[in-house]
Amino acid sequence: MRGSEDKTKFSAFLKSKKHLVFGESENRMNIYSNRRMRFMLLVVLCLTHIEYSMCAAAAQSLGKAPQSAKKIDARVEDYMKAAVKAKHFSGSILIARNGQPLVSKGYGMANYELDVPNTPQTVFRIGSMTKQFTAMSIMMLQERGKLRVGDSIGKYLKACPIAWRTITIRHLLTHTSGIPNYTSLPDFKKAAALPVTHEQMVGRFKPLPLEFKPGESFNYSNSNYYLLGLIIEKTSGQSYEAFLRKNIFVPLGMKQSGIDNQRRLVENRAGGYFQQDGLVVNDAYQDMSQAFAAGALLSTPRDLLLWDRALYTEKLISRASRHQMFTPFKEQSPGEGYAYGWVVSRQFGRPQIAHGGSVSGFSSYIARFPSDRVTVIVLGNKSNVLSSGIAQDLSAIIFGAPYQMPRERKAIVVALHTLDKYRGLYRLTPHITYSVTVKNGKLMGQMGQLSGQPKAELFAETETKFYLKAVDAQITFVKDNRGEVTGMVVYQGGFRVSAPKIK
């Protein structure tokens, strides 16, 4: 990354993820046991998303015209074989041009216990990718005269706090309401496995003060989209699930998409896993009533391609409404920022509309390049393997931009006197620091200004390059001409961020 613009993007991204254990998404509704949490500390990226990913390193790479289908297929296959071997990726991918699949394949297992492989028909939880469907529902209801995005949410939600009276539906759509994110609350991990009513969920964050004046700033908050789900139910007279099924899934032929419910039998459903110490284990259970309109959907790559096709047409909403939906409300930089359920940016020298998702055991990402009619979809069922990074690399393959092949990393032993030089505090953003210490001969890292974040071991690849075992991330320490450590550079999921040593 170069310059203040990249720092701004990264800062915004970190703010969007601050409720998560750094070391994933999205944002997202990710739950880990205490035993797993120590492996999930990470300097820059959570497994989402998120959900809200602007892969700035990829943005620096100006891509060429899309490659031929034959070249794409061969290079993608080589890349994915390496991703399975080195990153332990498990899931399904789909790459399409002009609405037609160029690559559509499954990797790894949908069910490791029954030895069932992933296929293009496997059904995955998609986490915060749900938000784009919630936003579409709001736009459909606006066109039908049921609401206006400029309306106060108090018009549709009963007993709103006084502080919410100036919050509009648009503020919810664009994460500019100031309402605290309920997945950031200290008790969320404990409550996540239990069913919850709408009244109980809203009651968790309703009494809390706003984090900023509505419309004044951006902070990714699942609370916003939970409330949008309630507004959809109120104005449509249907359940959120029924509205999506009747107005989006059935008309588009998305037969394998719907709200996740653990009691419901879902044909070809993938299990959610976690890679730990070389072993595959079941990830923590989360009840999807906790996610609701912020992240409770199931889908497949093929169904999401049907969705992608519809977004170029007026099957669901008018052209004017689509333009509004894809226009950032509060830009992080010119033409870039969060729109209605989508992140709008420029990658590989062209516009990108994208979003990620992460929920216990799953990581997802969709990247759309409308000027080329190219779409990349990655749905994974291991929560510590970033779908966003894989999607960005696959996009780079399509556009002839630089990318790195996944590779296995092997730790070496570094002398204690060398590790001691890395002790200190490093500034990632104006408000977020990373602390490096040495304990029992091991280099340990810990995120600052975030409560409850555990320390995690950094493993040496060389004397200056270190990585975390549970996620694909690297930290390189920087020295001056005298050999003094002046900072570090963090790489993950398309990001390259310089962090000076401040203490």
C-alpha positions as CSV (number, residue, x, y, z in Angstrom):
1,M,0.0,0.0,0.0
2,R,1.2,3.5,-0.7
3,G,0.2,6.9,0.8
4,S,-2.5,8.2,3.0
5,E,-5.3,6.9,0.7
6,D,-4.4,3.3,1.4
7,K,-4.1,4.0,5.1
8,T,-7.6,5.5,5.0
9,K,-9.0,2.5,3.3
10,F,-7.3,0.2,5.8
11,S,-8.5,2.2,8.8
12,A,-12.1,2.1,7.5
13,F,-11.8,-1.6,7.0
14,L,-10.4,-2.2,10.5
15,K,-13.3,-0.1,12.0
16,S,-15.7,-2.3,10.1
17,K,-14.2,-5.4,11.7
18,K,-13.4,-4.1,15.2
19,H,-16.0,-6.3,16.8
20,L,-14.3,-9.5,15.6
21,V,-11.3,-11.4,16.8
22,F,-8.6,-10.1,14.6
23,G,-7.0,-13.0,12.9
24,E,-11.1,-12.9,10.1
25,S,-14.9,-11.3,8.7
26,E,-17.1,-9.3,7.7
27,N,-18.3,-8.8,9.8
28,R,-19.6,-10.9,10.7
29,M,-21.2,-13.4,12.9
30,N,-18.1,-15.4,13.7
31,I,-18.0,-17.4,16.9
32,Y,-15.0,-19.3,18.3
33,S,-14.4,-21.2,21.5
34,N,-11.7,-19.8,23.8
35,R,-9.5,-22.6,22.7
36,R,-9.7,-21.5,19.1
37,M,-9.7,-17.8,19.7
38,R,-6.0,-17.8,20.6
39,F,-5.2,-19.0,17.1
40,M,-7.4,-16.3,15.5
41,L,-5.6,-13.2,16.6
42,L,-4.5,-11.3,13.5
43,V,-3.1,-7.9,12.8
44,V,-5.2,-6.9,9.9
45,L,-8.1,-9.0,8.8
46,C,-10.9,-11.1,10.2
47,L,-12.2,-14.1,8.2
48,T,-15.6,-11.6,6.6
49,H,-16.9,-9.8,6.3
50,I,-17.3,-9.0,5.2
51,E,-17.6,-8.5,4.8
52,Y,-16.3,-4.9,4.1
53,S,-13.1,-5.6,2.1
54,M,-11.3,-3.1,0.0
55,C,-8.3,-5.1,-1.2
56,A,-6.0,-2.2,-1.7
57,A,-3.0,-4.1,-2.8
58,A,-5.1,-5.5,-5.7
59,A,-6.3,-2.0,-6.4
60,Q,-2.7,-1.0,-7.1
61,S,-2.4,-3.6,-9.9
62,L,-3.8,-2.4,-13.2
63,G,-5.2,-5.4,-15.0
64,K,-5.3,-6.0,-18.7
65,A,-8.2,-7.2,-20.8
66,P,-9.7,-10.4,-19.5
67,Q,-7.7,-13.5,-20.3
68,S,-9.0,-16.3,-22.6
69,A,-11.2,-19.0,-21.1
70,K,-8.6,-21.7,-21.7
71,K,-5.8,-19.7,-19.9
72,I,-8.2,-18.8,-17.1
73,D,-9.2,-22.5,-16.5
74,A,-5.6,-23.7,-16.4
75,R,-4.3,-21.0,-14.2
76,V,-7.3,-21.2,-11.8
77,E,-6.8,-25.0,-11.5
78,D,-3.1,-24.6,-10.6
79,Y,-4.0,-21.8,-8.1
80,M,-6.8,-23.8,-6.5
81,K,-4.7,-27.0,-6.1
82,A,-2.1,-24.8,-4.4
83,A,-4.8,-23.2,-2.2
84,V,-6.1,-26.6,-1.1
85,K,-2.6,-27.9,-0.3
86,A,-1.2,-24.8,1.4
87,K,-4.3,-23.0,2.8
88,H,-6.5,-26.1,3.3
89,F,-9.2,-24.4,1.3
90,S,-12.5,-26.3,1.3
91,G,-15.5,-24.9,-0.7
92,S,-16.8,-24.1,-4.2
93,I,-15.8,-21.4,-6.7
94,L,-17.5,-20.0,-9.8
95,I,-16.0,-17.6,-12.3
96,A,-18.4,-16.2,-14.9
97,R,-18.2,-13.9,-17.9
98,N,-21.3,-12.4,-19.5
99,G,-23.4,-14.5,-17.2
100,Q,-21.9,-17.8,-18.3
101,P,-19.6,-20.0,-16.1
102,L,-16.0,-20.2,-17.2
103,V,-15.0,-22.2,-14.1
104,S,-17.3,-23.9,-11.6
105,K,-15.8,-26.5,-9.3
106,G,-15.8,-27.8,-5.7
107,Y,-12.8,-28.5,-3.5
108,G,-12.4,-30.3,-0.2
109,M,-15.3,-31.8,1.7
110,A,-18.9,-30.7,2.4
111,N,-18.9,-33.3,5.1
112,Y,-15.6,-34.6,6.4
113,E,-17.2,-37.2,8.6
114,L,-19.2,-38.8,5.8
115,D,-16.6,-38.1,3.1
116,V,-18.9,-36.0,0.9
117,P,-17.1,-33.7,-1.4
118,N,-18.0,-30.1,-2.2
119,T,-19.5,-29.5,-5.6
120,P,-21.0,-26.5,-7.5
121,Q,-24.4,-27.6,-6.0
122,T,-23.2,-27.6,-2.4
123,V,-25.2,-25.3,-0.1
124,F,-23.2,-22.9,2.1
125,R,-23.9,-20.3,4.7
126,I,-23.0,-17.0,3.2
127,G,-22.9,-14.8,6.3
128,S,-23.0,-11.0,5.5
129,M,-23.5,-11.5,1.8
130,T,-27.1,-11.7,3.1
131,K,-27.0,-7.9,3.4
132,Q,-27.2,-7.4,-0.4
133,F,-30.5,-9.3,-0.4
134,T,-31.8,-7.2,2.5
135,A,-30.8,-4.0,0.7
136,M,-32.6,-5.2,-2.5
137,S,-35.7,-5.9,-0.5
138,I,-35.7,-2.4,0.8
139,M,-35.4,-1.0,-2.7
140,M,-38.2,-3.2,-3.9
141,L,-40.5,-2.0,-1.1
142,Q,-39.5,1.6,-1.9
143,E,-40.6,1.2,-5.6
144,R,-43.9,-0.2,-4.4
145,G,-44.5,2.9,-2.2
146,K,-44.3,1.0,1.1
147,L,-41.4,3.1,2.4
148,R,-38.7,5.7,1.5
149,V,-35.1,5.3,2.3
150,G,-35.1,8.9,3.6
151,D,-37.8,8.0,6.2
152,S,-37.0,8.0,9.9
153,I,-36.8,4.4,11.2
154,G,-39.1,5.5,14.0
155,K,-41.9,5.4,11.4
156,Y,-41.6,1.6,11.2
157,L,-40.0,0.5,14.5
158,K,-42.0,0.7,17.7
159,A,-40.7,2.5,20.8
160,C,-37.6,3.9,19.2
161,P,-35.2,5.7,21.6
162,I,-35.1,9.4,21.3
163,A,-31.5,9.2,19.9
164,W,-32.8,7.1,16.9
165,R,-35.4,9.6,15.7
166,T,-33.0,11.2,13.2
167,I,-31.8,7.9,11.9
168,T,-33.1,7.1,8.4
169,I,-33.4,3.8,6.5
170,R,-30.5,5.1,4.4
171,H,-28.3,5.4,7.5
172,L,-29.0,1.7,8.2
173,L,-28.3,0.6,4.7
174,T,-24.9,2.4,4.6
175,H,-23.8,1.7,8.2
176,T,-23.8,5.4,9.1
177,S,-26.5,5.3,11.8
178,G,-24.1,5.2,14.8
179,I,-26.0,2.3,16.3
180,P,-23.5,0.0,18.1
181,N,-22.9,-3.4,16.5
182,Y,-24.5,-6.2,18.6
183,T,-21.8,-8.7,17.6
184,S,-19.3,-6.5,19.3
185,L,-21.0,-6.7,22.7
186,P,-19.1,-8.6,25.4
187,D,-21.8,-11.2,25.9
188,F,-22.4,-12.0,22.2
189,K,-20.2,-15.1,22.1
190,K,-22.0,-16.7,25.0
191,A,-25.4,-15.9,23.5
192,A,-24.7,-16.8,19.9
193,A,-25.6,-20.5,20.2
194,L,-29.1,-19.8,21.6
195,P,-32.3,-18.9,19.7
196,V,-33.3,-15.2,20.1
197,T,-36.5,-13.3,19.5
198,H,-36.5,-9.9,17.7
199,E,-37.5,-8.2,21.0
200,Q,-34.6,-9.8,22.8
201,M,-32.1,-9.0,20.1
202,V,-33.1,-5.3,19.7
203,G,-33.1,-5.1,23.5
204,R,-29.4,-5.8,23.6
205,F,-28.4,-2.6,21.7
206,K,-31.4,-0.4,22.0
207,P,-30.4,1.2,25.3
208,L,-26.8,1.9,24.2
209,P,-25.8,5.4,23.2
210,L,-25.0,6.1,19.6
211,E,-21.3,6.0,18.6
212,F,-21.7,9.1,16.5
213,K,-24.3,11.4,15.0
214,P,-26.3,9.7,12.3
215,G,-24.7,10.3,8.9
216,E,-21.5,11.8,10.3
217,S,-19.3,8.7,10.1
218,F,-19.2,5.0,9.0
219,N,-19.0,2.0,11.2
220,Y,-20.0,-1.5,10.0
221,S,-22.7,-2.7,12.3
222,N,-24.8,-5.8,12.0
223,S,-27.5,-4.1,14.1
224,N,-28.3,-1.9,11.1
225,Y,-29.3,-4.8,9.0
226,Y,-31.1,-6.6,11.7
227,L,-33.3,-3.5,12.0
228,L,-33.8,-3.4,8.2
229,G,-35.1,-7.0,8.4
230,L,-37.7,-5.8,10.9
231,I,-38.7,-2.9,8.6
232,I,-39.1,-5.3,5.7
233,E,-41.5,-7.4,7.8
234,K,-43.4,-4.4,9.0
235,T,-43.9,-2.8,5.6
236,S,-44.5,-6.0,3.6
237,G,-46.7,-7.8,6.1
238,Q,-44.6,-11.0,5.6
239,S,-41.8,-12.6,7.4
240,Y,-38.3,-11.7,6.1
241,E,-37.9,-15.2,4.8
242,A,-41.2,-15.2,3.0
243,F,-40.5,-11.9,1.3
244,L,-37.2,-13.1,0.0
245,R,-38.6,-16.3,-1.3
246,K,-41.6,-14.8,-3.0
247,N,-39.9,-11.7,-4.5
248,I,-36.3,-12.8,-5.2
249,F,-35.6,-16.5,-4.9
250,V,-38.6,-17.9,-6.8
251,P,-38.7,-15.3,-9.6
252,L,-35.0,-15.8,-10.2
253,G,-35.0,-19.6,-9.9
254,M,-32.7,-19.6,-6.9
255,K,-34.0,-23.0,-5.7
256,Q,-31.2,-23.8,-3.2
257,S,-31.2,-20.4,-1.4
258,G,-33.1,-19.5,1.8
259,I,-32.8,-18.7,5.5
260,D,-30.8,-21.2,7.4
261,N,-32.6,-23.1,10.1
262,Q,-30.8,-25.9,11.9
263,R,-34.1,-27.9,12.1
264,R,-34.7,-27.6,8.4
265,L,-33.4,-30.4,6.2
266,V,-31.2,-28.9,3.4
267,E,-30.2,-31.1,0.6
268,N,-26.4,-30.8,-0.1
269,R,-25.8,-28.7,3.0
270,A,-22.1,-28.2,3.8
271,G,-20.9,-28.5,7.4
272,G,-18.8,-25.7,8.9
273,Y,-15.3,-26.5,9.9
274,F,-12.0,-25.0,11.3
275,Q,-8.4,-26.1,10.5
276,Q,-6.5,-26.4,13.7
277,D,-3.0,-27.9,14.2
278,G,-3.3,-29.8,10.9
279,L,-6.6,-31.2,11.8
280,V,-10.2,-30.4,10.7
281,V,-12.6,-29.8,13.5
282,N,-16.2,-28.8,13.7
283,D,-16.5,-25.0,14.3
284,A,-18.7,-23.6,17.0
285,Y,-22.4,-23.7,16.6
286,Q,-24.4,-20.5,16.0
287,D,-28.1,-20.2,15.9
288,M,-29.1,-18.2,12.8
289,S,-31.8,-16.3,14.5
290,Q,-28.9,-14.3,15.9
291,A,-27.9,-13.3,12.3
292,F,-31.4,-12.7,10.7
293,A,-31.3,-10.1,7.9
294,A,-27.6,-9.4,8.7
295,G,-26.3,-12.8,7.8
296,A,-28.6,-15.8,7.9
297,L,-28.8,-16.9,4.3
298,L,-27.8,-20.2,2.6
299,S,-26.9,-20.3,-1.1
300,T,-24.8,-22.0,-3.8
301,P,-22.4,-20.5,-6.4
302,R,-24.9,-21.4,-9.2
303,D,-27.8,-19.6,-7.4
304,L,-25.6,-16.6,-6.8
305,L,-24.8,-16.4,-10.5
306,L,-28.6,-16.2,-11.2
307,W,-28.6,-13.3,-8.7
308,D,-25.7,-11.7,-10.4
309,R,-27.4,-11.9,-13.8
310,A,-30.5,-10.2,-12.4
311,L,-28.5,-7.3,-11.2
312,Y,-27.8,-6.2,-14.8
313,T,-31.5,-6.2,-15.6
314,E,-34.8,-4.7,-14.3
315,K,-36.3,-8.0,-13.2
316,L,-36.2,-6.9,-9.6
317,I,-35.9,-3.1,-9.5
318,S,-35.5,-0.2,-12.0
319,R,-32.3,1.0,-13.4
320,A,-32.6,4.2,-11.3
321,S,-33.0,2.1,-8.1
322,R,-30.0,0.0,-9.0
323,H,-27.9,3.1,-9.5
324,Q,-28.9,4.3,-6.1
325,M,-28.2,0.9,-4.6
326,F,-24.6,0.9,-6.0
327,T,-23.7,4.5,-5.1
328,P,-21.6,4.9,-1.9
329,F,-23.4,7.2,0.6
330,K,-20.3,8.2,2.5
331,E,-17.2,7.8,0.3
332,Q,-14.0,6.6,1.8
333,S,-12.2,8.0,-1.3
334,P,-13.7,9.3,-4.6
335,G,-16.2,6.8,-6.0
336,E,-15.4,4.2,-3.3
337,G,-17.2,3.3,-0.1
338,Y,-20.1,1.4,1.2
339,A,-23.4,1.6,-0.8
340,Y,-26.5,-0.4,0.0
341,G,-25.3,-3.8,1.0
342,W,-22.3,-3.6,-1.3
343,V,-18.7,-2.3,-1.2
344,V,-17.9,-0.2,-4.2
345,S,-14.2,0.3,-5.2
346,R,-11.7,0.1,-8.0
347,Q,-9.7,-3.0,-8.4
348,F,-7.3,-4.0,-11.3
349,G,-8.0,-0.6,-12.8
350,R,-11.7,-1.2,-13.2
351,P,-14.9,-0.7,-11.0
352,Q,-15.7,-3.5,-8.5
353,I,-18.9,-4.1,-6.6
354,A,-18.3,-6.7,-3.9
355,H,-19.1,-8.1,-0.4
356,G,-17.9,-10.8,1.8
357,G,-19.4,-12.8,4.6
358,S,-18.3,-15.0,7.5
359,V,-20.2,-17.0,10.0
360,S,-19.1,-19.8,12.2
361,G,-17.5,-22.4,10.0
362,F,-17.9,-20.4,6.7
363,S,-16.3,-17.7,4.7
364,S,-17.8,-16.2,1.5
365,Y,-17.1,-13.5,-1.1
366,I,-18.6,-12.2,-4.4
367,A,-16.7,-9.8,-6.6
368,R,-18.5,-8.2,-9.6
369,F,-16.7,-6.3,-12.3
370,P,-19.6,-4.7,-14.2
371,S,-17.6,-3.0,-17.0
372,D,-16.3,-6.5,-18.0
373,R,-19.4,-8.5,-17.0
374,V,-17.1,-10.7,-14.9
375,T,-18.1,-12.3,-11.6
376,V,-16.1,-14.3,-9.1
377,I,-17.8,-16.2,-6.3
378,V,-16.0,-18.1,-3.6
379,L,-17.9,-20.0,-0.9
380,G,-15.8,-21.8,1.7
381,N,-16.7,-24.0,4.7
382,K,-13.6,-23.5,6.8
383,S,-13.8,-20.3,8.8
384,N,-10.0,-19.7,9.0
385,V,-9.5,-19.7,5.2
386,L,-10.3,-16.3,3.7
387,S,-12.6,-16.4,0.7
388,S,-11.9,-12.7,0.0
389,G,-8.2,-13.3,-0.6
390,I,-8.8,-16.2,-2.9
391,A,-11.5,-14.3,-4.8
392,Q,-9.1,-11.4,-5.3
393,D,-6.4,-13.7,-6.6
394,L,-8.8,-15.4,-9.0
395,S,-9.9,-11.9,-10.2
396,A,-6.2,-11.1,-10.8
397,I,-5.9,-14.2,-12.9
398,I,-8.8,-13.1,-15.1
399,F,-7.4,-9.7,-15.7
400,G,-3.8,-10.6,-16.1
401,A,-2.8,-8.8,-12.9
402,P,0.0,-9.9,-10.5
403,Y,-0.9,-12.5,-7.8
404,Q,1.0,-14.9,-5.6
405,M,0.5,-18.7,-5.6
406,P,-0.4,-20.1,-2.2
407,R,2.4,-21.9,-0.6
408,E,3.1,-23.9,2.4
409,R,5.1,-22.2,5.2
410,K,7.7,-23.9,7.4
411,A,8.8,-22.4,10.7
412,I,12.5,-21.9,11.6
413,V,14.2,-21.2,14.9
414,V,15.3,-17.6,15.4
415,A,17.8,-16.6,18.1
416,L,16.4,-15.0,21.2
417,H,18.5,-11.9,20.9
418,T,17.0,-11.3,17.4
419,L,13.4,-11.8,18.7
420,D,14.1,-9.3,21.4
421,K,14.7,-6.6,18.8
422,Y,11.1,-6.9,17.7
423,R,9.6,-6.1,21.1
424,G,7.5,-3.0,21.1
425,L,4.3,-1.2,20.0
426,Y,3.5,-0.7,16.3
427,R,0.8,1.7,14.9
428,L,-1.5,0.1,12.3
429,T,-3.8,3.1,12.1
430,P,-4.2,6.3,14.0
431,H,-6.4,4.4,16.6
432,I,-5.2,0.8,16.4
433,T,-1.8,-0.6,17.6
434,Y,-0.2,-4.0,17.7
435,S,2.0,-5.1,20.6
436,V,4.9,-7.5,20.1
437,T,6.4,-9.3,23.1
438,V,8.6,-12.4,23.7
439,K,7.5,-15.1,26.1
440,N,9.3,-18.4,26.7
441,G,11.5,-17.9,23.6
442,K,8.4,-17.3,21.4
443,L,7.4,-14.1,19.6
444,M,3.9,-13.1,20.5
445,G,1.6,-10.5,19.0
446,Q,-1.5,-8.8,20.4
447,M,-3.9,-6.2,19.1
448,G,-4.2,-3.1,21.2
449,Q,-7.3,-1.0,22.0
450,L,-9.5,-4.0,21.6
451,S,-10.8,-5.6,24.8
452,G,-10.4,-9.3,25.4
453,Q,-7.9,-10.0,22.5
454,P,-5.5,-12.8,23.3
455,K,-1.9,-13.1,22.4
456,A,-0.9,-15.3,19.4
457,E,2.4,-16.7,18.5
458,L,4.2,-15.4,15.4
459,F,6.2,-18.1,13.6
460,A,9.4,-17.3,11.8
461,E,9.8,-18.1,8.1
462,T,13.1,-16.1,8.0
463,E,14.8,-13.8,10.6
464,T,12.5,-10.9,9.6
465,K,9.4,-12.7,8.1
466,F,6.8,-14.2,10.5
467,Y,3.3,-15.7,10.0
468,L,0.3,-17.0,11.9
469,K,-0.5,-20.7,11.5
470,A,-4.3,-20.5,11.6
471,V,-4.7,-17.8,8.9
472,D,-2.9,-16.7,5.8
473,A,-1.1,-13.6,7.0
474,Q,2.5,-12.4,7.2
475,I,4.4,-9.8,9.2
476,T,7.7,-8.6,8.0
477,F,9.8,-6.5,10.3
478,V,11.7,-3.5,8.8
479,K,15.1,-2.4,9.9
480,D,17.1,0.8,9.2
481,N,20.8,0.9,8.1
482,R,22.0,0.5,11.7
483,G,19.9,-2.7,12.1
484,E,17.3,-1.0,14.4
485,V,13.7,-2.1,13.9
486,T,11.7,0.8,12.7
487,G,8.4,-0.9,11.9
488,M,6.6,-3.8,10.3
489,V,4.6,-4.5,7.1
490,V,1.5,-6.6,7.4
491,Y,0.2,-8.7,4.5
492,Q,-3.2,-10.4,4.3
493,G,-6.2,-10.8,2.1
494,G,-4.9,-8.4,-0.5
495,F,-3.7,-5.8,2.0
496,R,-0.1,-4.5,2.5
497,V,0.0,-2.1,5.4
498,S,3.1,-0.4,6.9
499,A,3.0,0.0,10.7
500,P,5.8,2.2,12.2
501,K,7.3,1.2,15.6
502,I,6.2,3.8,18.1
503,K,7.5,2.4,21.4
